[in-house]
Each structure stands twice: as structure tokens, then as C-alpha cells.
């Protein structure tokens, strides 16, 4: 409906339904390729060329684990003369096609969160001027902006099944799909979904059909990456030692009951020590009860031995489906037994509901700033900055949170535990502790307004290495924080900047704890301490319910 406005004495007429009209025009343009909202797979490229307009904001899955790979391939195959200068919104750049669109000129601008598998190529395209980066986001930040200033014109999504009314079942890997679909559908954008199957009746409805405009049955199931599976065979003595230090120096000391673990062998080792070393310490029922976490296979022994009360998941994990369905008291599952995950809600749980985030990084500087952006690799951050900071909006108290009480009465508040765990030297002998993060020159060369730092040092409360634990929250100021970091940085350039006399003083003041201070016997850091030492052991712990992907099988 048009209305009359008066501005500077001149009456004007404005339409308030331009996006709705544009949607009708797009759907009309694509109609030759559509029958009852179904698009023929063989016509997908032509359909996209009819649907898209130069400069469109296109949200593409690109999630952490699942990929709308058929749609990504079709998008990359579009004619740049017809489709160009797209603005791509993608949480995880995982496939070659995600960057092919920039190489070919189909897309120009990019807002993303993580680019691990394509990080080297991403850095090269940025250096070559093939891609303009709006921002490297956190997951929640990117999704939030889809409801504010990055509203998608078109969303290219994926789901397990659709019924004839367009309702979608996303299965265990719901992940980002409902959020992106909602941002698009309720702003008169176009939602196009590739599905593995068309069925008469869905196990459950995850996304209602009136949010969905177009569906294509993909010639192949969408890609699903087992991103959170860690083979216990690759956990060595150093990871076990750091896990022992973390359990004694952080989990036990602060009574951590709600937590998130990052991806990696360091935290997998902690999970596998709970039923053994944690049991010895008498910690069952006192720590690690509630988790914001994908279904890590290395968590199975802790679940089976009664440590874990609940796990809310960002996404699923291939091979864990039967196990999760058999443990409804622990996981959030539907009546059909399948996991209901949600990346946005789980990120918020990891931000506000847990007491501890612990994860690793590629580089840490003297002030405990960290980043996974290194020279020649533009990896991004994923969800670490969401969970790896102290959210000042939190108001609920817990012993762990109150244990880091800050401020002056009456304006007191607790503090979230944010721990970085890393070996002093990474693979290839590269020091994890550096004077200046590579992120600083990388950000400068790319023209970024600020360096792409993943977790800021003033949010970090603890740093764990094989040398010991640094309690940064106890530091009186920046200089003392730097000394505490240096004390556990080993033979790295940062570690060599402090002498033994200063380390002893920090130990006396409780800012640093070495293994002997925590009563951790270094000689016990052996693989025999792990509750499971192979994928086969995890299968046995699960009672045969865990069905690991082929690449993790040795039998």
C-alpha cells in the first residue's frame, strides 16, 4: 500500500512492499524451472541465474560440518556475465567451490567466521584482490547481523528430508539452518534448500514449509564432516600431562561444573582422563556435569561412567547417531531419537551458561592475546570468541564464577573462566608463544581496521602448557600478567625473557603453578592413563552403538 509523506513541503509516495514485490518477480523468473516448488537438479545453474541479481546478499551453508555442496557447485558454475558481485554470507568456508565463486567473478564480497580447510587459498585470494572481506565474524555475530544489516536476499541451505508441503527435517545436524531460514523468510528473501530425500511423512518438522520457497533433490547426500572426532591413538604424553594439570589446577580448584571444550587433542585428553585420573581425585559429581559440546566420541567413557548429566550440541557428529539416540537423559533428542542441535543457541549457552571455556590456539603473545590467523593462513575464529570471553551481561552466580569475583562493593560481579591450553611449541617446531601475533601484519596488509585477534588477553584467566598453569586473573597489572605468561612459555622467545628468580616469586604468590605445586606426578603422564586408547576402545565403551566413519576405522 502506498502512503503519502510530506518532506520539505513536497508530497511523495513510497511503497512499503518493495522486497515482497521483488520476491514475486524472482519467483516468476525462476518458474520455468520449477514444478510445485521443486526445482529439477539438472536445471539448477539456470535456475540460479534466473533467481539471483548482481549485488545480492547470499547466505550459503557453509556450516561447521554440513555443506550445501550441490548448491555451492551450481553457484560456482553460474555465468559471471549474468550473476556477479554477489555478497556471500557463509559461516564456514570449507569447500573449493566456496572460493571458486570469487575466482570466477560470481561473488565479490565476503562475510565469514571460519575458513580452516580453505585458509591458505583464502589468504591468497585476499592478497590478489579477488575478494573483499567485510569482516571475520564470530558465529553468533554473523547470524545476528543477518537480522540487522546483512539480511539475505537469497539463502542456499540443506536438509535431510522434505515432505510434499515443503516442511524440512534437518536430522542431527540442524546447526545454522533454522536461523538463516528465519532471517531470510521473514524479510521476503528466497529460501532454496537442497535435500537428500522427498518423503510423505517426516520424523519431525524442524523448519515449517511456509519458510521454504524452493526445493531441489540433490543427486547426492550433502557433505557432512566428522569435525569433532579425535582418535585417541594420536594423544601423546604431553597432551596427557597438560590434561592432568588442567584437571588439578583449574577444574578441581574452581569446581567447574558447566563447560565447553574446544576442538583438539589437548581437550580430548581431558575428556579421556575423567574416568581414570578424575576418579582417583574423587571429582565425579563435583566437576564436568553439564556441557555445551558436539557429541565428541572421546566423551563417551565419561558419559558411560556417570560423569556427564547433560550435553547440548552445536551440531551432530557422524557415527554417534545411534549412541545419542540411546542416551536421551544426556542429549537433547526428539521423539524419533535423533539429536536436535542448534548452533546459535549452543553458542549462546557457551557464552552465558557455562563457567569455563578451554581451547587452544596457533599463537599467543606476551599479553595472552591469541589468534588462529597466521602468515599465509586466514583461518578465522569460528565460535571461540563467543565462548572465550567474559560476558558482562551474565547475572547468575555459581561457585566457579564467584571464585573470580571482581570489582568493589556494592558493584561486585563474578568472572567466567577462559583458559588457553597449548604446548609451548607447535608441530614443526614453531613456537606457540610469540612477541607479535602474525595476525597483526596480516590484518594490516589486508586493510583490516583492527588486527584479527581471536581471544583478547584481558579475557584470558588461565594459560596451561606442559610447563604449568598461569593464573592471569590474579595479576595486579599488565606487567605481572606478562611475567606469568612467560613463566609457563618454556624455551620460546617469550619464555626466555624471565629468569628463575621471578618464576619462584610468581609461584609463591600463586600466579603460577608448576606440576609439583599441583601435586601432579609427571611420570604418570602416560597413555595407560587414558580411559580409551583407540577408536575401537570408544566403540567398546559405547556398547557397540558408536559407528565411527570409515576414515577412523583400522579394522
C-alpha positions as CSV (number, residue, x, y, z in Angstrom):
1,X,0.0,0.0,0.0
2,X,1.4,3.4,-0.9
3,X,1.2,6.3,1.6
4,X,1.7,10.0,1.3
5,X,4.6,11.7,3.1
6,X,5.4,15.3,3.3
7,X,9.1,16.2,3.2
8,X,10.2,19.9,2.8
9,X,6.7,20.7,1.6
10,X,6.9,18.1,-1.3
11,X,4.4,15.2,-1.2
12,X,6.0,11.9,-2.2
13,X,4.6,8.4,-2.5
14,X,6.6,5.4,-1.1
15,X,5.9,1.7,-1.5
16,X,6.4,-0.3,1.7
17,X,6.4,-3.7,-0.1
18,X,9.4,-3.5,-2.4
19,X,11.0,-6.6,-1.1
20,X,7.8,-8.5,-1.4
21,X,7.4,-7.4,-4.9
22,X,11.0,-8.3,-5.7
23,X,10.4,-11.7,-4.3
24,X,7.4,-12.3,-6.6
25,X,9.4,-11.1,-9.6
26,X,12.2,-13.6,-8.7
27,X,9.9,-16.5,-8.3
28,X,8.2,-15.6,-11.5
29,X,11.6,-15.5,-13.3
30,X,12.5,-19.0,-12.0
31,X,9.1,-20.5,-12.7
32,X,10.2,-22.3,-16.0
33,X,12.5,-24.5,-13.9
34,X,10.0,-25.2,-11.1
35,X,7.1,-27.6,-10.5
36,X,5.2,-27.2,-7.3
37,X,8.3,-25.5,-5.6
38,X,10.5,-28.4,-6.8
39,X,13.5,-27.4,-9.0
40,X,15.0,-30.0,-11.3
41,X,18.5,-30.8,-10.3
42,X,19.7,-30.7,-13.9
43,X,18.5,-27.1,-14.2
44,X,20.0,-25.8,-11.0
45,X,22.5,-23.5,-12.6
46,X,20.0,-21.9,-15.0
47,X,17.5,-21.6,-12.1
48,X,20.1,-19.7,-10.0
49,X,20.9,-17.4,-12.9
50,X,17.2,-16.5,-13.2
51,X,16.8,-16.1,-9.4
52,X,19.9,-14.1,-8.5
53,X,20.6,-10.4,-9.1
54,X,24.0,-8.7,-9.2
55,X,25.0,-7.5,-5.8
56,X,22.6,-9.9,-3.9
57,X,23.5,-10.9,-0.4
58,X,23.5,-14.7,-0.5
59,X,23.7,-16.8,2.7
60,X,25.2,-20.2,1.9
61,X,25.6,-23.2,4.1
62,X,28.8,-23.5,4.7
63,X,28.2,-24.7,8.3
64,X,30.8,-26.1,10.6
65,X,30.1,-29.7,9.5
66,X,27.4,-29.8,6.8
67,X,27.6,-28.2,3.4
68,X,25.0,-27.3,0.8
69,X,27.6,-28.6,-1.7
70,X,25.3,-29.2,-4.6
71,X,24.1,-25.6,-4.5
72,X,27.6,-24.3,-3.9
73,X,28.8,-26.2,-7.0
74,X,25.9,-24.8,-9.1
75,X,26.6,-21.3,-7.8
76,X,30.2,-21.5,-8.8
77,X,29.1,-22.6,-12.3
78,X,27.0,-19.6,-12.9
79,X,27.9,-17.3,-15.8
80,X,29.6,-14.2,-14.4
81,X,28.0,-12.1,-17.1
82,X,24.6,-12.9,-15.6
83,X,25.5,-13.3,-11.9
84,X,28.3,-11.2,-10.5
85,X,29.3,-9.1,-7.5
86,X,27.4,-11.3,-5.0
87,X,28.0,-10.6,-1.3
88,X,28.4,-14.1,0.3
89,X,27.5,-14.7,3.9
90,X,29.0,-18.0,5.0
91,X,29.9,-19.2,8.4
92,X,32.5,-21.8,7.4
93,X,34.4,-21.8,4.1
94,X,35.0,-25.5,3.7
95,X,34.7,-26.4,0.0
96,X,36.7,-25.4,-3.1
97,X,33.5,-24.1,-4.6
98,X,33.1,-21.6,-1.8
99,X,36.1,-19.7,-3.1
100,X,35.7,-20.6,-6.8
101,X,32.8,-18.1,-6.9
102,X,35.4,-15.3,-6.2
103,X,38.0,-16.7,-8.5
104,X,35.4,-16.6,-11.4
105,X,33.9,-13.2,-10.5
106,X,30.5,-14.5,-9.5
107,X,31.0,-13.1,-6.0
108,X,33.0,-10.2,-4.8
109,X,32.4,-9.5,-1.1
110,X,32.5,-12.0,1.8
111,X,31.5,-12.0,5.5
112,X,32.5,-15.3,7.2
113,X,33.5,-16.8,10.5
114,X,35.9,-19.7,9.8
115,X,38.0,-20.8,6.8
116,X,40.1,-23.6,8.2
117,X,40.1,-26.1,5.2
118,X,40.5,-23.2,2.7
119,X,42.6,-20.8,4.9
120,X,45.7,-20.8,2.6
121,X,43.7,-20.2,-0.6
122,X,41.6,-17.6,1.3
123,X,44.7,-15.6,2.2
124,X,46.0,-15.8,-1.4
125,X,42.7,-14.6,-2.9
126,X,42.7,-11.7,-0.4
127,X,46.3,-10.8,-1.4
128,X,45.3,-11.0,-5.1
129,X,42.4,-8.6,-4.6
130,X,39.9,-11.3,-5.7
131,X,37.8,-11.0,-2.5
132,X,36.8,-8.1,-0.3
133,X,36.3,-9.2,3.3
134,X,33.5,-7.3,5.2
135,X,34.6,-8.9,8.5
136,X,35.8,-12.0,10.1
137,X,33.0,-12.7,12.5
138,X,32.2,-15.0,15.4
139,X,29.3,-17.3,14.6
140,X,26.7,-15.5,16.7
141,X,27.9,-12.2,15.4
142,X,27.3,-13.2,11.7
143,X,23.9,-14.7,12.4
144,X,22.8,-11.7,14.4
145,X,23.8,-9.4,11.6
146,X,21.5,-11.4,9.2
147,X,18.7,-9.9,11.2
148,X,20.1,-6.4,11.2
149,X,22.3,-5.1,8.4
150,X,23.2,-8.3,6.5
151,X,19.7,-9.5,5.7
152,X,20.0,-12.2,3.0
153,X,18.2,-11.8,-0.3
154,X,18.7,-15.5,-1.0
155,X,19.5,-18.4,1.3
156,X,21.0,-21.6,-0.1
157,X,20.5,-24.3,2.6
158,X,20.5,-28.0,3.0
159,X,18.4,-30.6,5.0
160,X,18.0,-34.3,5.3
161,X,14.4,-34.5,4.1
162,X,11.5,-32.5,2.8
163,X,7.8,-33.5,2.6
164,X,5.4,-32.5,-0.2
165,X,4.4,-29.4,1.7
166,X,8.0,-28.1,1.9
167,X,8.5,-28.9,5.6
168,X,12.1,-29.8,6.4
169,X,13.7,-32.3,8.7
170,X,17.4,-31.4,9.4
171,X,18.3,-34.5,11.4
172,X,21.0,-34.4,13.9
173,X,22.9,-31.6,12.2
174,X,20.3,-28.9,12.4
175,X,23.2,-26.4,13.1
176,X,22.6,-23.0,11.5
177,X,19.7,-23.8,9.1
178,X,16.7,-22.6,11.1
179,X,18.3,-19.3,12.0
180,X,19.4,-18.5,8.4
181,X,16.0,-19.6,7.1
182,X,14.1,-17.4,9.5
183,X,16.3,-14.3,8.7
184,X,15.5,-14.8,5.0
185,X,11.9,-16.0,5.1
186,X,10.7,-13.1,7.3
187,X,12.3,-10.4,5.3
188,X,10.9,-11.6,1.9
189,X,14.0,-13.3,0.8
190,X,14.1,-16.5,-1.2
191,X,14.9,-19.8,0.6
192,X,16.2,-22.5,-1.6
193,X,17.0,-25.9,0.0
194,X,18.8,-29.0,-1.3
195,X,17.5,-32.1,0.4
196,X,18.6,-35.7,0.3
197,X,15.1,-37.2,0.1
198,X,11.5,-36.3,-0.6
199,X,9.2,-38.2,1.8
200,X,5.5,-38.4,2.6
201,X,6.0,-38.0,6.3
202,X,8.9,-36.5,8.2
203,X,10.3,-37.9,11.5
204,X,9.8,-34.3,12.9
205,X,9.4,-30.8,11.4
206,X,12.5,-28.7,12.1
207,X,11.6,-25.9,9.6
208,X,8.0,-25.3,8.5
209,X,7.2,-25.3,4.8
210,X,6.0,-21.7,4.7
211,X,9.6,-20.6,5.4
212,X,10.7,-22.5,2.3
213,X,10.3,-21.3,-1.3
214,X,12.2,-23.8,-3.5
215,X,13.5,-27.3,-3.0
216,X,15.9,-29.4,-5.1
217,X,16.5,-33.1,-4.5
218,X,20.3,-33.3,-4.7
219,X,21.9,-36.1,-6.8
220,X,24.0,-37.0,-3.8
221,X,23.7,-36.6,0.0
222,X,25.2,-33.3,1.3
223,X,28.7,-33.4,2.7
224,X,28.9,-34.0,6.4
225,X,32.3,-33.6,8.0
226,X,33.3,-35.6,11.2
227,X,34.9,-32.4,12.5
228,X,34.9,-33.3,16.2
229,X,36.2,-36.9,16.1
230,X,39.7,-37.3,17.6
231,X,41.5,-40.6,17.5
232,X,42.9,-41.4,21.0
233,X,45.9,-43.0,19.3
234,X,47.2,-39.5,18.5
235,X,47.1,-38.4,22.1
236,X,50.6,-38.4,23.5
237,X,52.3,-37.9,26.8
238,X,52.5,-34.1,26.6
239,X,48.7,-33.8,26.0
240,X,48.1,-36.1,28.9
241,X,50.4,-34.1,31.2
242,X,48.6,-30.9,30.3
243,X,45.2,-32.6,30.9
244,X,46.4,-33.6,34.4
245,X,47.5,-30.0,35.1
246,X,44.2,-28.6,33.8
247,X,42.2,-31.0,36.0
248,X,44.1,-30.3,39.1
249,X,44.9,-26.6,38.5
250,X,41.6,-25.4,37.1
251,X,38.7,-27.9,37.1
252,X,39.3,-29.1,40.7
253,X,40.4,-25.8,42.1
254,X,37.5,-23.9,40.7
255,X,34.8,-26.6,40.9
256,X,33.9,-26.3,37.2
257,X,30.6,-28.0,36.6
258,X,29.4,-26.3,33.4
259,X,31.9,-26.0,30.5
260,X,32.8,-26.1,26.8
261,X,35.8,-27.8,25.2
262,X,37.4,-26.6,22.0
263,X,38.3,-29.0,19.2
264,X,41.7,-30.7,19.7
265,X,43.7,-33.4,21.2
266,X,44.5,-31.3,24.3
267,X,40.9,-31.2,25.5
268,X,40.2,-34.7,24.2
269,X,42.8,-35.9,26.6
270,X,41.0,-34.2,29.5
271,X,37.7,-36.0,28.5
272,X,39.5,-39.3,28.5
273,X,41.1,-38.7,31.9
274,X,37.9,-38.1,33.7
275,X,37.0,-41.8,34.3
276,X,40.6,-42.6,35.4
277,X,42.6,-39.7,36.9
278,X,39.5,-37.7,37.7
279,X,38.0,-40.7,39.5
280,X,41.2,-41.1,41.5
281,X,40.9,-37.5,42.6
282,X,37.3,-38.1,43.8
283,X,35.9,-35.5,41.4
284,X,33.0,-37.4,39.9
285,X,29.8,-35.5,40.7
286,X,31.8,-32.4,41.5
287,X,33.0,-31.2,38.1
288,X,32.2,-31.5,34.4
289,X,28.5,-32.3,34.8
290,X,26.9,-30.0,32.1
291,X,28.4,-29.4,28.7
292,X,27.9,-27.2,25.6
293,X,29.6,-29.5,23.1
294,X,29.1,-31.6,20.0
295,X,28.9,-35.3,20.6
296,X,32.6,-35.8,21.0
297,X,33.3,-39.6,20.8
298,X,36.1,-39.1,23.4
299,X,33.4,-38.0,25.8
300,X,31.7,-41.5,25.6
301,X,33.7,-43.0,28.5
302,X,32.9,-40.1,30.8
303,X,29.2,-40.4,29.9
304,X,29.2,-44.2,30.4
305,X,30.9,-43.9,33.8
306,X,28.4,-41.4,35.2
307,X,30.3,-38.1,34.9
308,X,28.0,-36.3,32.4
309,X,24.4,-35.2,33.2
310,X,23.7,-33.2,30.1
311,X,25.1,-32.2,26.7
312,X,23.7,-29.6,24.4
313,X,25.1,-29.6,20.9
314,X,26.1,-27.1,18.2
315,X,25.7,-29.9,15.6
316,X,25.9,-33.7,15.4
317,X,28.8,-35.9,14.7
318,X,28.8,-38.7,12.1
319,X,28.8,-42.1,13.7
320,X,27.3,-41.0,17.0
321,X,23.6,-41.1,15.9
322,X,22.7,-44.5,17.5
323,X,24.6,-43.7,20.6
324,X,23.0,-40.3,21.1
325,X,19.5,-41.8,20.5
326,X,20.2,-44.4,23.2
327,X,21.1,-41.7,25.8
328,X,18.1,-39.3,25.9
329,X,18.8,-38.4,29.5
330,X,22.0,-36.8,28.4
331,X,21.4,-35.4,24.9
332,X,18.6,-33.2,23.6
333,X,16.7,-35.6,21.3
334,X,13.3,-35.8,19.6
335,X,10.6,-38.5,19.9
336,X,12.3,-40.2,16.9
337,X,15.5,-40.4,18.9
338,X,17.5,-38.1,16.7
339,X,19.6,-35.2,18.1
340,X,18.2,-31.7,18.0
341,X,21.2,-29.4,17.7
342,X,21.2,-25.6,17.2
343,X,24.5,-23.7,16.7
344,X,23.1,-20.3,17.7
345,X,21.5,-21.4,20.9
346,X,24.5,-23.6,21.8
347,X,26.9,-20.7,21.1
348,X,24.8,-18.6,23.5
349,X,24.9,-21.4,26.0
350,X,28.7,-21.5,25.7
351,X,28.8,-17.7,26.1
352,X,26.4,-17.2,29.1
353,X,25.5,-20.6,30.7
354,X,28.9,-22.2,31.2
355,X,31.6,-21.4,33.7
356,X,34.6,-22.4,31.6
357,X,35.8,-22.3,28.1
358,X,39.0,-24.0,27.3
359,X,40.6,-24.3,23.9
360,X,43.9,-24.0,22.0
361,X,45.3,-21.5,19.6
362,X,48.1,-21.3,17.0
363,X,49.8,-18.3,18.5
364,X,49.7,-16.5,21.9
365,X,51.6,-13.3,22.6
366,X,53.1,-12.0,25.8
367,X,49.8,-10.4,26.8
368,X,47.9,-13.7,26.2
369,X,46.2,-12.3,23.1
370,X,45.7,-15.3,20.7
371,X,44.8,-15.9,17.1
372,X,44.5,-18.7,14.5
373,X,45.2,-16.2,11.8
374,X,48.9,-16.7,10.8
375,X,51.2,-15.8,8.0
376,X,49.7,-17.2,4.8
377,X,46.6,-18.6,6.5
378,X,43.4,-16.7,7.1
379,X,41.6,-19.3,9.2
380,X,39.1,-17.1,11.1
381,X,37.7,-17.8,14.5
382,X,34.5,-19.8,14.5
383,X,32.8,-19.7,17.9
384,X,35.9,-19.3,20.1
385,X,35.5,-15.5,20.7
386,X,31.8,-16.1,21.6
387,X,32.7,-18.5,24.3
388,X,36.2,-17.4,25.1
389,X,35.4,-14.1,26.8
390,X,33.8,-12.8,30.0
391,X,30.2,-11.8,29.1
392,X,29.4,-8.8,31.2
393,X,25.7,-9.5,30.6
394,X,25.8,-12.6,32.8
395,X,23.9,-12.3,36.1
396,X,23.5,-15.8,37.5
397,X,26.0,-16.9,40.2
398,X,27.9,-20.2,40.6
399,X,30.9,-21.2,42.8
400,X,33.3,-21.1,39.8
401,X,32.0,-17.7,38.7
402,X,32.1,-16.2,42.2
403,X,35.6,-17.6,42.7
404,X,36.9,-14.9,40.4
405,X,35.0,-12.1,42.0
406,X,36.0,-8.6,40.7
407,X,35.0,-5.0,41.4
408,X,34.3,-3.2,44.6
409,X,31.2,-3.4,46.8
410,X,28.5,-3.0,46.1
411,X,29.2,-3.3,42.4
412,X,30.7,-6.8,42.5
413,X,30.5,-9.4,39.8
414,X,31.9,-12.8,39.1
415,X,34.0,-13.8,36.1
416,X,34.0,-16.5,33.6
417,X,37.0,-18.8,33.3
418,X,38.7,-18.6,29.9
419,X,41.6,-20.9,29.5
420,X,44.1,-21.4,26.7
421,X,45.8,-24.7,26.6
422,X,48.8,-25.3,24.3
423,X,52.2,-26.9,24.0
424,X,54.9,-24.4,24.0
425,X,56.0,-25.5,20.5
426,X,53.5,-26.5,17.9
427,X,54.1,-29.1,15.1
428,X,57.1,-28.3,13.0
429,X,58.9,-26.7,15.9
430,X,57.1,-23.3,15.6
431,X,56.8,-21.5,19.0
432,X,53.2,-21.1,20.2
433,X,54.3,-18.0,22.2
434,X,55.5,-15.1,20.1
435,X,56.4,-11.5,20.6
436,X,53.9,-10.3,17.9
437,X,51.0,-12.3,16.6
438,X,51.1,-12.9,12.8
439,X,47.5,-11.5,12.9
440,X,48.9,-8.0,13.3
441,X,50.8,-7.7,10.0
442,X,48.2,-9.9,8.2
443,X,45.4,-7.5,9.3
444,X,47.5,-4.5,8.3
445,X,48.3,-5.9,4.8
446,X,44.6,-6.8,4.3
447,X,43.5,-3.3,5.2
448,X,41.5,-4.5,8.2
449,X,40.6,-1.8,10.7
450,X,41.8,-3.9,13.6
451,X,44.1,-7.0,13.8
452,X,42.1,-10.3,13.6
453,X,42.8,-11.3,17.2
454,X,40.7,-14.4,18.2
455,X,40.6,-14.1,22.1
456,X,41.8,-10.9,23.8
457,X,44.3,-11.4,26.6
458,X,42.4,-9.4,29.1
459,X,39.6,-12.1,28.9
460,X,42.0,-15.0,29.5
461,X,42.1,-16.1,33.1
462,X,44.4,-19.2,32.7
463,X,47.0,-20.5,30.4
464,X,48.1,-24.1,30.5
465,X,51.2,-25.6,28.9
466,X,53.3,-28.6,29.7
467,X,55.3,-26.3,32.0
468,X,52.4,-25.5,34.3
469,X,49.4,-23.2,34.8
470,X,49.4,-19.4,34.8
471,X,46.6,-17.8,36.8
472,X,46.4,-14.5,35.0
473,X,43.3,-13.3,36.8
474,X,45.4,-12.9,39.9
475,X,47.8,-10.5,38.3
476,X,48.0,-7.0,39.6
477,X,48.5,-5.4,36.2
478,X,49.8,-6.0,32.7
479,X,53.4,-6.4,33.6
480,X,52.6,-9.2,36.1
481,X,50.4,-10.9,33.5
482,X,53.2,-10.9,31.1
483,X,55.5,-12.4,33.7
484,X,53.0,-15.2,34.4
485,X,52.7,-16.0,30.7
486,X,56.4,-16.1,30.3
487,X,56.8,-18.4,33.3
488,X,55.0,-21.2,31.5
489,X,56.1,-20.4,28.0
490,X,59.1,-22.8,28.1
491,X,62.1,-22.2,25.7
492,X,60.1,-19.9,23.4
493,X,61.2,-16.3,22.9
494,X,58.6,-15.2,25.5
495,X,59.7,-17.9,28.0
496,X,63.4,-16.9,27.7
497,X,62.5,-13.4,28.8
498,X,62.1,-14.4,32.5
499,X,64.6,-15.8,35.0
500,X,64.1,-18.4,37.6
501,X,64.1,-15.9,40.5
502,X,61.0,-14.2,39.0
503,X,59.3,-17.6,38.4
504,X,59.9,-18.6,42.0
505,X,58.3,-15.3,43.2
506,X,55.3,-15.9,40.9
507,X,54.9,-19.5,42.4
508,X,55.0,-18.1,45.9
509,X,52.3,-15.5,45.1
510,X,50.1,-18.1,43.4
511,X,50.2,-16.7,39.9
512,X,52.0,-19.7,38.5
513,X,51.8,-23.4,39.5
514,X,54.2,-26.0,38.2
515,X,53.4,-29.7,38.2
516,X,55.0,-30.2,41.7
517,X,52.9,-27.3,43.1
518,X,49.7,-29.1,41.9
519,X,50.9,-32.5,43.1
520,X,50.9,-33.8,39.6
521,X,53.4,-36.6,39.1
522,X,54.9,-36.1,35.6
523,X,56.0,-39.7,35.5
524,X,52.3,-40.8,35.4
525,X,51.6,-38.9,32.2
526,X,51.4,-42.0,30.0
527,X,48.8,-43.3,27.6
528,X,47.9,-46.1,30.0
529,X,46.1,-43.3,32.0
530,X,43.6,-42.8,29.2
531,X,40.2,-44.4,29.5
532,X,40.3,-45.3,25.8
533,X,43.4,-45.5,23.7
534,X,41.8,-46.1,20.3
535,X,38.7,-45.7,18.3
536,X,38.0,-49.4,18.9
537,X,38.1,-48.7,22.6
538,X,35.4,-46.0,22.2
539,X,33.2,-48.4,20.3
540,X,33.6,-50.9,23.1
541,X,32.7,-48.2,25.7
542,X,29.6,-47.4,23.8
543,X,28.4,-51.0,23.8
544,X,28.8,-51.1,20.0
545,X,26.4,-48.1,19.5
546,X,29.2,-45.8,18.2
547,X,29.7,-46.4,14.5
548,X,32.9,-44.4,13.5
549,X,33.3,-43.1,9.9
550,X,35.4,-45.2,7.6
551,X,38.5,-43.0,7.8
552,X,38.8,-43.6,11.5
553,X,38.5,-47.4,11.3
554,X,41.5,-49.6,11.4
555,X,39.6,-52.9,11.3
